[in-house]
Amino acid sequence: MREKKSVKFFLKKLDFILLSWLTRWCYPQYYRPKYNYVPHYRLLFEFILPQKILRINGNVPWPVHYTSKVRAAHKIKKGILCDPGDNINVYIQAMNGIIMGNNVGISPGCAIISANHNHEDHLLHDDCPPIIIGNDVFIYANSIILPGVQIGNNVIIGAGSVVTKNIPSNSIAVGNPCKVIKNKSNYNNKLLVKDFNRKIPEEYLNYFA
């Protein structure tokens, strides 16, 4: 049993040594654990080649799965442990801006839409405040976040939810329309700065404090 674990760890370490430089070079905004996240060989085939060679979501500076779409990526501000669109079949439209904190998970099939089409002219988008999503948030499969919504820290959005109004911190919310159903206990973050694939910028260090 110990031998199997040793072999697995060696392979993870070898994967990191051989390919992590390529990941860091391709994705300047990619901050993840060294060994216990997506292997770098998978990043190469599922993200780097489609994005950098085929130019699918080629203007996005973090990994986006080739089945997902990120529009107006330059209007997205995000923290670490957060790569909008890195799951399958995710649609993110940031025409009015999206601000995401640290450690935000977005499940398959989700949509985050910051701007509606104008009812009188479908070629135009209505102005609206940016979507804001806090730290330690997980959005489960097939959920939709609509324009102007603010989601606090330490929040779970249940699968299939349609978020039309603000969701307070420390809560679990589900449904269409999405409503808070219970309070959520504190998020237990066990990651340390030394666990990451690259040096953490000072602006994010307060997250670990």
Biotite code that builds the C-alpha atoms (Angstrom):
import biotite.structure as struc

atoms = struc.array([
    struc.Atom([0.000, 0.000, 0.000], chain_id="A", res_id=1, res_name="MET", atom_name="CA", element="C"),
    struc.Atom([2.803, 2.380, 0.924], chain_id="A", res_id=2, res_name="ARG", atom_name="CA", element="C"),
    struc.Atom([4.631, 1.495, -2.299], chain_id="A", res_id=3, res_name="GLU", atom_name="CA", element="C"),
    struc.Atom([1.562, 2.413, -4.386], chain_id="A", res_id=4, res_name="LYS", atom_name="CA", element="C"),
    struc.Atom([1.257, 5.751, -2.592], chain_id="A", res_id=5, res_name="LYS", atom_name="CA", element="C"),
    struc.Atom([4.961, 6.417, -3.120], chain_id="A", res_id=6, res_name="SER", atom_name="CA", element="C"),
    struc.Atom([4.667, 5.648, -6.842], chain_id="A", res_id=7, res_name="VAL", atom_name="CA", element="C"),
    struc.Atom([1.616, 7.922, -7.202], chain_id="A", res_id=8, res_name="LYS", atom_name="CA", element="C"),
    struc.Atom([3.384, 10.776, -5.422], chain_id="A", res_id=9, res_name="PHE", atom_name="CA", element="C"),
    struc.Atom([6.494, 10.285, -7.567], chain_id="A", res_id=10, res_name="PHE", atom_name="CA", element="C"),
    struc.Atom([4.381, 10.473, -10.737], chain_id="A", res_id=11, res_name="LEU", atom_name="CA", element="C"),
    struc.Atom([2.663, 13.650, -9.491], chain_id="A", res_id=12, res_name="LYS", atom_name="CA", element="C"),
    struc.Atom([6.033, 15.181, -8.701], chain_id="A", res_id=13, res_name="LYS", atom_name="CA", element="C"),
    struc.Atom([7.430, 14.160, -12.089], chain_id="A", res_id=14, res_name="LEU", atom_name="CA", element="C"),
    struc.Atom([4.377, 15.646, -13.810], chain_id="A", res_id=15, res_name="ASP", atom_name="CA", element="C"),
    struc.Atom([4.952, 18.910, -11.922], chain_id="A", res_id=16, res_name="PHE", atom_name="CA", element="C"),
    struc.Atom([8.684, 19.034, -12.697], chain_id="A", res_id=17, res_name="ILE", atom_name="CA", element="C"),
    struc.Atom([8.257, 18.316, -16.416], chain_id="A", res_id=18, res_name="LEU", atom_name="CA", element="C"),
    struc.Atom([5.196, 20.411, -17.276], chain_id="A", res_id=19, res_name="LEU", atom_name="CA", element="C"),
    struc.Atom([4.529, 22.995, -14.566], chain_id="A", res_id=20, res_name="SER", atom_name="CA", element="C"),
    struc.Atom([6.789, 25.535, -16.315], chain_id="A", res_id=21, res_name="TRP", atom_name="CA", element="C"),
    struc.Atom([4.559, 25.313, -19.393], chain_id="A", res_id=22, res_name="LEU", atom_name="CA", element="C"),
    struc.Atom([1.427, 25.866, -17.321], chain_id="A", res_id=23, res_name="THR", atom_name="CA", element="C"),
    struc.Atom([2.943, 28.888, -15.549], chain_id="A", res_id=24, res_name="ARG", atom_name="CA", element="C"),
    struc.Atom([4.075, 30.369, -18.861], chain_id="A", res_id=25, res_name="TRP", atom_name="CA", element="C"),
    struc.Atom([0.686, 29.895, -20.567], chain_id="A", res_id=26, res_name="CYS", atom_name="CA", element="C"),
    struc.Atom([-1.454, 30.983, -17.617], chain_id="A", res_id=27, res_name="TYR", atom_name="CA", element="C"),
    struc.Atom([-0.084, 33.932, -15.622], chain_id="A", res_id=28, res_name="PRO", atom_name="CA", element="C"),
    struc.Atom([-3.221, 33.972, -13.419], chain_id="A", res_id=29, res_name="GLN", atom_name="CA", element="C"),
    struc.Atom([-3.240, 30.262, -12.536], chain_id="A", res_id=30, res_name="TYR", atom_name="CA", element="C"),
    struc.Atom([-2.719, 29.599, -8.812], chain_id="A", res_id=31, res_name="TYR", atom_name="CA", element="C"),
    struc.Atom([-3.413, 26.046, -7.689], chain_id="A", res_id=32, res_name="ARG", atom_name="CA", element="C"),
    struc.Atom([-1.885, 23.335, -5.447], chain_id="A", res_id=33, res_name="PRO", atom_name="CA", element="C"),
    struc.Atom([1.241, 21.703, -6.865], chain_id="A", res_id=34, res_name="LYS", atom_name="CA", element="C"),
    struc.Atom([0.202, 18.081, -6.681], chain_id="A", res_id=35, res_name="TYR", atom_name="CA", element="C"),
    struc.Atom([-3.412, 17.510, -5.714], chain_id="A", res_id=36, res_name="ASN", atom_name="CA", element="C"),
    struc.Atom([-5.338, 19.330, -8.404], chain_id="A", res_id=37, res_name="TYR", atom_name="CA", element="C"),
    struc.Atom([-5.526, 18.809, -12.189], chain_id="A", res_id=38, res_name="VAL", atom_name="CA", element="C"),
    struc.Atom([-2.355, 17.056, -13.454], chain_id="A", res_id=39, res_name="PRO", atom_name="CA", element="C"),
    struc.Atom([-0.317, 19.180, -15.819], chain_id="A", res_id=40, res_name="HIS", atom_name="CA", element="C"),
    struc.Atom([-0.492, 16.609, -18.608], chain_id="A", res_id=41, res_name="TYR", atom_name="CA", element="C"),
    struc.Atom([-4.282, 16.982, -18.548], chain_id="A", res_id=42, res_name="ARG", atom_name="CA", element="C"),
    struc.Atom([-3.936, 20.753, -18.631], chain_id="A", res_id=43, res_name="LEU", atom_name="CA", element="C"),
    struc.Atom([-1.786, 20.342, -21.730], chain_id="A", res_id=44, res_name="LEU", atom_name="CA", element="C"),
    struc.Atom([-4.361, 18.360, -23.718], chain_id="A", res_id=45, res_name="PHE", atom_name="CA", element="C"),
    struc.Atom([-7.655, 19.756, -22.383], chain_id="A", res_id=46, res_name="GLU", atom_name="CA", element="C"),
    struc.Atom([-6.708, 23.414, -21.943], chain_id="A", res_id=47, res_name="PHE", atom_name="CA", element="C"),
    struc.Atom([-3.337, 24.550, -23.300], chain_id="A", res_id=48, res_name="ILE", atom_name="CA", element="C"),
    struc.Atom([-3.610, 23.033, -26.783], chain_id="A", res_id=49, res_name="LEU", atom_name="CA", element="C"),
    struc.Atom([-7.243, 24.157, -27.413], chain_id="A", res_id=50, res_name="PRO", atom_name="CA", element="C"),
    struc.Atom([-6.622, 27.645, -25.997], chain_id="A", res_id=51, res_name="GLN", atom_name="CA", element="C"),
    struc.Atom([-3.135, 28.450, -27.202], chain_id="A", res_id=52, res_name="LYS", atom_name="CA", element="C"),
    struc.Atom([-3.032, 26.531, -30.498], chain_id="A", res_id=53, res_name="ILE", atom_name="CA", element="C"),
    struc.Atom([-6.679, 26.355, -31.645], chain_id="A", res_id=54, res_name="LEU", atom_name="CA", element="C"),
    struc.Atom([-7.434, 29.713, -29.975], chain_id="A", res_id=55, res_name="ARG", atom_name="CA", element="C"),
    struc.Atom([-10.639, 28.558, -28.277], chain_id="A", res_id=56, res_name="ILE", atom_name="CA", element="C"),
    struc.Atom([-11.004, 31.190, -25.526], chain_id="A", res_id=57, res_name="ASN", atom_name="CA", element="C"),
    struc.Atom([-7.507, 32.167, -26.571], chain_id="A", res_id=58, res_name="GLY", atom_name="CA", element="C"),
    struc.Atom([-7.632, 35.628, -24.998], chain_id="A", res_id=59, res_name="ASN", atom_name="CA", element="C"),
    struc.Atom([-8.313, 34.341, -21.466], chain_id="A", res_id=60, res_name="VAL", atom_name="CA", element="C"),
    struc.Atom([-5.216, 34.300, -19.195], chain_id="A", res_id=61, res_name="PRO", atom_name="CA", element="C"),
    struc.Atom([-6.386, 31.324, -17.100], chain_id="A", res_id=62, res_name="TRP", atom_name="CA", element="C"),
    struc.Atom([-7.444, 27.773, -18.077], chain_id="A", res_id=63, res_name="PRO", atom_name="CA", element="C"),
    struc.Atom([-10.852, 27.504, -19.777], chain_id="A", res_id=64, res_name="VAL", atom_name="CA", element="C"),
    struc.Atom([-12.186, 24.132, -20.918], chain_id="A", res_id=65, res_name="HIS", atom_name="CA", element="C"),
    struc.Atom([-12.702, 23.853, -24.672], chain_id="A", res_id=66, res_name="TYR", atom_name="CA", element="C"),
    struc.Atom([-16.423, 23.117, -24.170], chain_id="A", res_id=67, res_name="THR", atom_name="CA", element="C"),
    struc.Atom([-16.920, 26.360, -22.212], chain_id="A", res_id=68, res_name="SER", atom_name="CA", element="C"),
    struc.Atom([-17.130, 29.991, -23.318], chain_id="A", res_id=69, res_name="LYS", atom_name="CA", element="C"),
    struc.Atom([-15.859, 33.129, -21.584], chain_id="A", res_id=70, res_name="VAL", atom_name="CA", element="C"),
    struc.Atom([-16.877, 36.468, -23.110], chain_id="A", res_id=71, res_name="ARG", atom_name="CA", element="C"),
    struc.Atom([-15.288, 39.824, -22.186], chain_id="A", res_id=72, res_name="ALA", atom_name="CA", element="C"),
    struc.Atom([-12.620, 38.165, -20.051], chain_id="A", res_id=73, res_name="ALA", atom_name="CA", element="C"),
    struc.Atom([-10.849, 41.521, -19.672], chain_id="A", res_id=74, res_name="HIS", atom_name="CA", element="C"),
    struc.Atom([-13.791, 42.661, -17.515], chain_id="A", res_id=75, res_name="LYS", atom_name="CA", element="C"),
    struc.Atom([-13.359, 39.786, -15.056], chain_id="A", res_id=76, res_name="ILE", atom_name="CA", element="C"),
    struc.Atom([-11.359, 40.365, -11.879], chain_id="A", res_id=77, res_name="LYS", atom_name="CA", element="C"),
    struc.Atom([-10.626, 37.218, -9.901], chain_id="A", res_id=78, res_name="LYS", atom_name="CA", element="C"),
    struc.Atom([-8.572, 35.909, -7.016], chain_id="A", res_id=79, res_name="GLY", atom_name="CA", element="C"),
    struc.Atom([-6.589, 32.715, -6.595], chain_id="A", res_id=80, res_name="ILE", atom_name="CA", element="C"),
    struc.Atom([-8.087, 29.207, -6.616], chain_id="A", res_id=81, res_name="LEU", atom_name="CA", element="C"),
    struc.Atom([-10.553, 30.595, -9.113], chain_id="A", res_id=82, res_name="CYS", atom_name="CA", element="C"),
    struc.Atom([-10.546, 29.929, -12.867], chain_id="A", res_id=83, res_name="ASP", atom_name="CA", element="C"),
    struc.Atom([-13.960, 30.804, -14.348], chain_id="A", res_id=84, res_name="PRO", atom_name="CA", element="C"),
    struc.Atom([-14.802, 28.380, -17.143], chain_id="A", res_id=85, res_name="GLY", atom_name="CA", element="C"),
    struc.Atom([-12.325, 25.629, -16.239], chain_id="A", res_id=86, res_name="ASP", atom_name="CA", element="C"),
    struc.Atom([-15.181, 23.118, -15.977], chain_id="A", res_id=87, res_name="ASN", atom_name="CA", element="C"),
    struc.Atom([-17.195, 21.669, -18.865], chain_id="A", res_id=88, res_name="ILE", atom_name="CA", element="C"),
    struc.Atom([-20.089, 23.498, -20.568], chain_id="A", res_id=89, res_name="ASN", atom_name="CA", element="C"),
    struc.Atom([-19.782, 26.714, -18.544], chain_id="A", res_id=90, res_name="VAL", atom_name="CA", element="C"),
    struc.Atom([-20.900, 30.041, -20.055], chain_id="A", res_id=91, res_name="TYR", atom_name="CA", element="C"),
    struc.Atom([-19.595, 33.300, -18.612], chain_id="A", res_id=92, res_name="ILE", atom_name="CA", element="C"),
    struc.Atom([-20.544, 36.688, -20.040], chain_id="A", res_id=93, res_name="GLN", atom_name="CA", element="C"),
    struc.Atom([-18.845, 39.644, -18.405], chain_id="A", res_id=94, res_name="ALA", atom_name="CA", element="C"),
    struc.Atom([-20.042, 42.588, -20.478], chain_id="A", res_id=95, res_name="MET", atom_name="CA", element="C"),
    struc.Atom([-20.875, 44.581, -17.307], chain_id="A", res_id=96, res_name="ASN", atom_name="CA", element="C"),
    struc.Atom([-18.023, 43.122, -15.285], chain_id="A", res_id=97, res_name="GLY", atom_name="CA", element="C"),
    struc.Atom([-17.623, 40.221, -12.862], chain_id="A", res_id=98, res_name="ILE", atom_name="CA", element="C"),
    struc.Atom([-15.607, 40.357, -9.636], chain_id="A", res_id=99, res_name="ILE", atom_name="CA", element="C"),
    struc.Atom([-14.743, 37.020, -8.016], chain_id="A", res_id=100, res_name="MET", atom_name="CA", element="C"),
    struc.Atom([-12.866, 36.414, -4.794], chain_id="A", res_id=101, res_name="GLY", atom_name="CA", element="C"),
    struc.Atom([-10.593, 33.536, -3.832], chain_id="A", res_id=102, res_name="ASN", atom_name="CA", element="C"),
    struc.Atom([-11.540, 29.874, -3.923], chain_id="A", res_id=103, res_name="ASN", atom_name="CA", element="C"),
    struc.Atom([-14.605, 30.088, -6.152], chain_id="A", res_id=104, res_name="VAL", atom_name="CA", element="C"),
    struc.Atom([-15.779, 26.798, -7.700], chain_id="A", res_id=105, res_name="GLY", atom_name="CA", element="C"),
    struc.Atom([-18.086, 26.695, -10.713], chain_id="A", res_id=106, res_name="ILE", atom_name="CA", element="C"),
    struc.Atom([-19.602, 23.314, -11.627], chain_id="A", res_id=107, res_name="SER", atom_name="CA", element="C"),
    struc.Atom([-20.478, 21.982, -15.109], chain_id="A", res_id=108, res_name="PRO", atom_name="CA", element="C"),
    struc.Atom([-23.341, 23.601, -16.962], chain_id="A", res_id=109, res_name="GLY", atom_name="CA", element="C"),
    struc.Atom([-23.378, 26.857, -14.997], chain_id="A", res_id=110, res_name="CYS", atom_name="CA", element="C"),
    struc.Atom([-23.922, 30.302, -16.518], chain_id="A", res_id=111, res_name="ALA", atom_name="CA", element="C"),
    struc.Atom([-22.851, 33.665, -15.110], chain_id="A", res_id=112, res_name="ILE", atom_name="CA", element="C"),
    struc.Atom([-24.472, 36.467, -17.107], chain_id="A", res_id=113, res_name="ILE", atom_name="CA", element="C"),
    struc.Atom([-23.616, 40.070, -16.263], chain_id="A", res_id=114, res_name="SER", atom_name="CA", element="C"),
    struc.Atom([-25.711, 41.842, -18.937], chain_id="A", res_id=115, res_name="ALA", atom_name="CA", element="C"),
    struc.Atom([-29.141, 41.305, -20.448], chain_id="A", res_id=116, res_name="ASN", atom_name="CA", element="C"),
    struc.Atom([-29.966, 42.117, -24.054], chain_id="A", res_id=117, res_name="HIS", atom_name="CA", element="C"),
    struc.Atom([-31.981, 45.296, -24.420], chain_id="A", res_id=118, res_name="ASN", atom_name="CA", element="C"),
    struc.Atom([-35.673, 44.537, -25.023], chain_id="A", res_id=119, res_name="HIS", atom_name="CA", element="C"),
    struc.Atom([-36.008, 47.206, -27.745], chain_id="A", res_id=120, res_name="GLU", atom_name="CA", element="C"),
    struc.Atom([-32.724, 46.451, -29.510], chain_id="A", res_id=121, res_name="ASP", atom_name="CA", element="C"),
    struc.Atom([-31.256, 42.976, -29.126], chain_id="A", res_id=122, res_name="HIS", atom_name="CA", element="C"),
    struc.Atom([-27.888, 44.153, -30.433], chain_id="A", res_id=123, res_name="LEU", atom_name="CA", element="C"),
    struc.Atom([-27.434, 46.229, -27.261], chain_id="A", res_id=124, res_name="LEU", atom_name="CA", element="C"),
    struc.Atom([-26.785, 45.170, -23.674], chain_id="A", res_id=125, res_name="HIS", atom_name="CA", element="C"),
    struc.Atom([-28.397, 46.963, -20.730], chain_id="A", res_id=126, res_name="ASP", atom_name="CA", element="C"),
    struc.Atom([-26.056, 48.619, -18.237], chain_id="A", res_id=127, res_name="ASP", atom_name="CA", element="C"),
    struc.Atom([-25.958, 47.061, -14.786], chain_id="A", res_id=128, res_name="CYS", atom_name="CA", element="C"),
    struc.Atom([-23.592, 46.905, -11.776], chain_id="A", res_id=129, res_name="PRO", atom_name="CA", element="C"),
    struc.Atom([-21.041, 44.067, -11.983], chain_id="A", res_id=130, res_name="PRO", atom_name="CA", element="C"),
    struc.Atom([-21.707, 40.649, -10.512], chain_id="A", res_id=131, res_name="ILE", atom_name="CA", element="C"),
    struc.Atom([-19.739, 40.232, -7.263], chain_id="A", res_id=132, res_name="ILE", atom_name="CA", element="C"),
    struc.Atom([-18.893, 36.817, -5.815], chain_id="A", res_id=133, res_name="ILE", atom_name="CA", element="C"),
    struc.Atom([-16.974, 36.549, -2.531], chain_id="A", res_id=134, res_name="GLY", atom_name="CA", element="C"),
    struc.Atom([-14.405, 34.110, -1.148], chain_id="A", res_id=135, res_name="ASN", atom_name="CA", element="C"),
    struc.Atom([-15.022, 30.397, -0.586], chain_id="A", res_id=136, res_name="ASP", atom_name="CA", element="C"),
    struc.Atom([-18.078, 30.105, -2.806], chain_id="A", res_id=137, res_name="VAL", atom_name="CA", element="C"),
    struc.Atom([-19.176, 26.971, -4.636], chain_id="A", res_id=138, res_name="PHE", atom_name="CA", element="C"),
    struc.Atom([-21.794, 27.087, -7.387], chain_id="A", res_id=139, res_name="ILE", atom_name="CA", element="C"),
    struc.Atom([-23.226, 23.663, -8.134], chain_id="A", res_id=140, res_name="TYR", atom_name="CA", element="C"),
    struc.Atom([-24.178, 22.266, -11.538], chain_id="A", res_id=141, res_name="ALA", atom_name="CA", element="C"),
    struc.Atom([-26.551, 24.004, -13.969], chain_id="A", res_id=142, res_name="ASN", atom_name="CA", element="C"),
    struc.Atom([-27.005, 27.105, -11.840], chain_id="A", res_id=143, res_name="SER", atom_name="CA", element="C"),
    struc.Atom([-27.456, 30.569, -13.360], chain_id="A", res_id=144, res_name="ILE", atom_name="CA", element="C"),
    struc.Atom([-26.201, 33.836, -11.858], chain_id="A", res_id=145, res_name="ILE", atom_name="CA", element="C"),
    struc.Atom([-28.024, 36.844, -13.318], chain_id="A", res_id=146, res_name="LEU", atom_name="CA", element="C"),
    struc.Atom([-26.929, 40.497, -13.763], chain_id="A", res_id=147, res_name="PRO", atom_name="CA", element="C"),
    struc.Atom([-26.147, 42.700, -10.776], chain_id="A", res_id=148, res_name="GLY", atom_name="CA", element="C"),
    struc.Atom([-26.213, 39.872, -8.214], chain_id="A", res_id=149, res_name="VAL", atom_name="CA", element="C"),
    struc.Atom([-23.910, 39.947, -5.198], chain_id="A", res_id=150, res_name="GLN", atom_name="CA", element="C"),
    struc.Atom([-22.958, 36.705, -3.430], chain_id="A", res_id=151, res_name="ILE", atom_name="CA", element="C"),
    struc.Atom([-21.176, 36.957, -0.080], chain_id="A", res_id=152, res_name="GLY", atom_name="CA", element="C"),
    struc.Atom([-18.325, 34.919, 1.393], chain_id="A", res_id=153, res_name="ASN", atom_name="CA", element="C"),
    struc.Atom([-18.641, 31.253, 2.350], chain_id="A", res_id=154, res_name="ASN", atom_name="CA", element="C"),
    struc.Atom([-21.729, 30.480, 0.277], chain_id="A", res_id=155, res_name="VAL", atom_name="CA", element="C"),
    struc.Atom([-23.080, 27.346, -1.407], chain_id="A", res_id=156, res_name="ILE", atom_name="CA", element="C"),
    struc.Atom([-25.432, 27.721, -4.372], chain_id="A", res_id=157, res_name="ILE", atom_name="CA", element="C"),
    struc.Atom([-27.377, 24.499, -4.884], chain_id="A", res_id=158, res_name="GLY", atom_name="CA", element="C"),
    struc.Atom([-27.637, 22.711, -8.223], chain_id="A", res_id=159, res_name="ALA", atom_name="CA", element="C"),
    struc.Atom([-30.119, 24.104, -10.740], chain_id="A", res_id=160, res_name="GLY", atom_name="CA", element="C"),
    struc.Atom([-30.551, 27.410, -8.935], chain_id="A", res_id=161, res_name="SER", atom_name="CA", element="C"),
    struc.Atom([-31.388, 30.711, -10.630], chain_id="A", res_id=162, res_name="VAL", atom_name="CA", element="C"),
    struc.Atom([-29.853, 33.535, -8.608], chain_id="A", res_id=163, res_name="VAL", atom_name="CA", element="C"),
    struc.Atom([-31.828, 36.738, -9.177], chain_id="A", res_id=164, res_name="THR", atom_name="CA", element="C"),
    struc.Atom([-31.125, 38.545, -5.873], chain_id="A", res_id=165, res_name="LYS", atom_name="CA", element="C"),
    struc.Atom([-28.220, 39.015, -3.493], chain_id="A", res_id=166, res_name="ASN", atom_name="CA", element="C"),
    struc.Atom([-27.170, 36.079, -1.301], chain_id="A", res_id=167, res_name="ILE", atom_name="CA", element="C"),
    struc.Atom([-25.658, 36.926, 2.126], chain_id="A", res_id=168, res_name="PRO", atom_name="CA", element="C"),
    struc.Atom([-22.433, 35.458, 3.489], chain_id="A", res_id=169, res_name="SER", atom_name="CA", element="C"),
    struc.Atom([-22.336, 32.168, 5.402], chain_id="A", res_id=170, res_name="ASN", atom_name="CA", element="C"),
    struc.Atom([-25.398, 30.682, 3.769], chain_id="A", res_id=171, res_name="SER", atom_name="CA", element="C"),
    struc.Atom([-26.653, 27.805, 1.651], chain_id="A", res_id=172, res_name="ILE", atom_name="CA", element="C"),
    struc.Atom([-29.121, 28.866, -1.020], chain_id="A", res_id=173, res_name="ALA", atom_name="CA", element="C"),
    struc.Atom([-31.079, 26.870, -3.596], chain_id="A", res_id=174, res_name="VAL", atom_name="CA", element="C"),
    struc.Atom([-34.051, 27.099, -5.937], chain_id="A", res_id=175, res_name="GLY", atom_name="CA", element="C"),
    struc.Atom([-35.621, 29.123, -8.728], chain_id="A", res_id=176, res_name="ASN", atom_name="CA", element="C"),
    struc.Atom([-35.602, 31.878, -7.648], chain_id="A", res_id=177, res_name="PRO", atom_name="CA", element="C"),
    struc.Atom([-32.665, 31.094, -5.377], chain_id="A", res_id=178, res_name="CYS", atom_name="CA", element="C"),
    struc.Atom([-33.351, 31.561, -1.647], chain_id="A", res_id=179, res_name="LYS", atom_name="CA", element="C"),
    struc.Atom([-31.362, 30.979, 1.527], chain_id="A", res_id=180, res_name="VAL", atom_name="CA", element="C"),
    struc.Atom([-32.429, 27.758, 3.247], chain_id="A", res_id=181, res_name="ILE", atom_name="CA", element="C"),
    struc.Atom([-29.898, 27.584, 6.090], chain_id="A", res_id=182, res_name="LYS", atom_name="CA", element="C"),
    struc.Atom([-26.757, 29.076, 7.570], chain_id="A", res_id=183, res_name="ASN", atom_name="CA", element="C"),
    struc.Atom([-23.385, 27.598, 6.668], chain_id="A", res_id=184, res_name="LYS", atom_name="CA", element="C"),
    struc.Atom([-20.551, 26.837, 9.080], chain_id="A", res_id=185, res_name="SER", atom_name="CA", element="C"),
    struc.Atom([-17.152, 28.439, 8.569], chain_id="A", res_id=186, res_name="ASN", atom_name="CA", element="C"),
    struc.Atom([-15.031, 27.303, 5.640], chain_id="A", res_id=187, res_name="TYR", atom_name="CA", element="C"),
    struc.Atom([-12.016, 25.264, 6.753], chain_id="A", res_id=188, res_name="ASN", atom_name="CA", element="C"),
    struc.Atom([-9.107, 26.214, 4.502], chain_id="A", res_id=189, res_name="ASN", atom_name="CA", element="C"),
    struc.Atom([-6.150, 23.890, 5.026], chain_id="A", res_id=190, res_name="LYS", atom_name="CA", element="C"),
    struc.Atom([-3.982, 25.072, 2.130], chain_id="A", res_id=191, res_name="LEU", atom_name="CA", element="C"),
    struc.Atom([-0.697, 26.825, 2.874], chain_id="A", res_id=192, res_name="LEU", atom_name="CA", element="C"),
    struc.Atom([1.220, 29.253, 0.687], chain_id="A", res_id=193, res_name="VAL", atom_name="CA", element="C"),
    struc.Atom([3.972, 26.661, 0.174], chain_id="A", res_id=194, res_name="LYS", atom_name="CA", element="C"),
    struc.Atom([1.461, 24.212, -1.337], chain_id="A", res_id=195, res_name="ASP", atom_name="CA", element="C"),
    struc.Atom([0.964, 26.311, -4.489], chain_id="A", res_id=196, res_name="PHE", atom_name="CA", element="C"),
    struc.Atom([2.428, 25.976, -7.957], chain_id="A", res_id=197, res_name="ASN", atom_name="CA", element="C"),
    struc.Atom([3.928, 29.487, -7.885], chain_id="A", res_id=198, res_name="ARG", atom_name="CA", element="C"),
    struc.Atom([4.668, 32.380, -5.553], chain_id="A", res_id=199, res_name="LYS", atom_name="CA", element="C"),
    struc.Atom([1.502, 34.003, -4.226], chain_id="A", res_id=200, res_name="ILE", atom_name="CA", element="C"),
    struc.Atom([1.356, 37.799, -4.828], chain_id="A", res_id=201, res_name="PRO", atom_name="CA", element="C"),
    struc.Atom([1.116, 39.989, -1.738], chain_id="A", res_id=202, res_name="GLU", atom_name="CA", element="C"),
    struc.Atom([-2.394, 41.130, -2.655], chain_id="A", res_id=203, res_name="GLU", atom_name="CA", element="C"),
    struc.Atom([-3.692, 37.600, -1.974], chain_id="A", res_id=204, res_name="TYR", atom_name="CA", element="C"),
    struc.Atom([-1.742, 36.789, 1.193], chain_id="A", res_id=205, res_name="LEU", atom_name="CA", element="C"),
    struc.Atom([-4.468, 38.140, 3.480], chain_id="A", res_id=206, res_name="ASN", atom_name="CA", element="C"),
    struc.Atom([-6.654, 35.227, 2.330], chain_id="A", res_id=207, res_name="TYR", atom_name="CA", element="C"),
    struc.Atom([-4.350, 32.815, 4.172], chain_id="A", res_id=208, res_name="PHE", atom_name="CA", element="C"),
    struc.Atom([-4.305, 34.968, 7.308], chain_id="A", res_id=209, res_name="ALA", atom_name="CA", element="C"),
])
